[in-house]
């Protein structure tokens, strides 16, 4: 694959990411949900809605819908795979870990607990695209914030 | 038109190891050495606050600032320089008119007419006015060929709107509106007309008097001048009847304890220390464009747009948006299922700068039935080589996303 002189373009658009973009996992909405958060990225118009069904502290089911670039959609898809069945504090810790990875932490990029989402580590080299990758995770953070 | 590339220092720089191919002049243009030097010259030799000092330097700075007002008037065919108000840009000019004219002209139940191809800057100020005055905002629809729907425009005029506003050139579609005809129809319906010339003045010969628009607005930074300077061209009789927009120094005649009287035009609308540096840069930009000749500038861009449309249309899975006939140097497109943001990232890796997104025109995006498009815009320094570089970079995007080469 040609990569010119821009570092990381091939990594950014690797097959796994394009696969999640074109065949998003857990796409759609839940008929019965406990939490629903819709976020937009006003600068680029990307939209994302995240539904969570909670069983106590556990994420029993999760779906997302929206439209946007390959990075925002693939990232949300990978996230849903990762958090399904996890307890809320664990899911929130993963979101924090993911954010560290996108801000350049090599240690976070090696953390196997991030699963396929580690494929997005290369986004850190494209600062204007970090907000794309975080859109779904920000929705997760917002929808799982401990309620007063 | 002569080759101007060597006048633009930034075009000599590289991006990701490639020469910079700048195709985002619709957002802001690059600046020629002549403009950059004029700003340096101003600060090196002329800087003082205008309109108040009795000393030589202040007089000269004031003369330089006011001379540009006359140059702006001449450049766009405004009959009277007192109707040229310096503003930060198109957005401020429209807010000024919406706020100031709106206060005296728009009452509860009145109608304001806008179009579906407006930039947010020529939509949101009217939404705010309509909300504040409990007026009705009517949006004129577009035809299937992405022109303004004249029948719908006439229907909107049947409501006897107080204000009618439309863009001269669409920043997404490149559509060039028939401004003189629209203005005549709106005047016949009793409306005051504001034309958004942000995408027109840099690219076409514009004669505001011939168009008969009551207000015509544009930005300097989209026509080789610095950011933060632009002009509102208004008919003096209308401007005279409008209340001030901002209060402060410069715009007063006399200030009493609890009231003030206001300066005559144009200073009534120029509160505070103005952007003299910007005005001086705008003057240099106008002289530069006059020397090139606006007819030649327009012809150069039309030829580039035609070439770009022809080459882009040959790319598999590429969709073009905009009118089939004549258009300005604006080309919007999408490519297969590759999101425009991904396209912009990929072509950037080849040094090609294009815009991706909703282009501050979300109502239009909904009518195009897309969330975003990619957009290339052309200006005096662009060449067929730039178009070729864009096409090659788009082919790279197809490869990266797994599409076979044609």
HADDOCK unambig.tbl for C-alpha pairs under 7 A between the chains (distance, minus, plus):
assign (segid A and resid 4 and name CA) (segid B and resid 349 and name CA) 6.98 0.50 0.50
assign (segid A and resid 5 and name CA) (segid B and resid 16 and name CA) 5.63 0.50 0.50
assign (segid A and resid 5 and name CA) (segid B and resid 17 and name CA) 6.08 0.50 0.50
assign (segid A and resid 5 and name CA) (segid B and resid 349 and name CA) 6.94 0.50 0.50
assign (segid A and resid 6 and name CA) (segid B and resid 16 and name CA) 5.54 0.50 0.50
assign (segid A and resid 6 and name CA) (segid B and resid 349 and name CA) 5.01 0.50 0.50
assign (segid A and resid 13 and name CA) (segid B and resid 400 and name CA) 6.79 0.50 0.50
assign (segid A and resid 44 and name CA) (segid B and resid 357 and name CA) 5.19 0.50 0.50
assign (segid A and resid 44 and name CA) (segid B and resid 358 and name CA) 6.70 0.50 0.50
assign (segid A and resid 45 and name CA) (segid B and resid 357 and name CA) 6.88 0.50 0.50
assign (segid A and resid 45 and name CA) (segid B and resid 358 and name CA) 6.74 0.50 0.50
assign (segid A and resid 45 and name CA) (segid B and resid 371 and name CA) 6.65 0.50 0.50
assign (segid A and resid 68 and name CA) (segid B and resid 339 and name CA) 6.91 0.50 0.50
assign (segid A and resid 69 and name CA) (segid B and resid 339 and name CA) 4.93 0.50 0.50
assign (segid A and resid 69 and name CA) (segid B and resid 341 and name CA) 6.10 0.50 0.50
assign (segid A and resid 69 and name CA) (segid B and resid 342 and name CA) 6.29 0.50 0.50
assign (segid A and resid 70 and name CA) (segid B and resid 339 and name CA) 6.66 0.50 0.50
assign (segid A and resid 70 and name CA) (segid B and resid 342 and name CA) 6.91 0.50 0.50
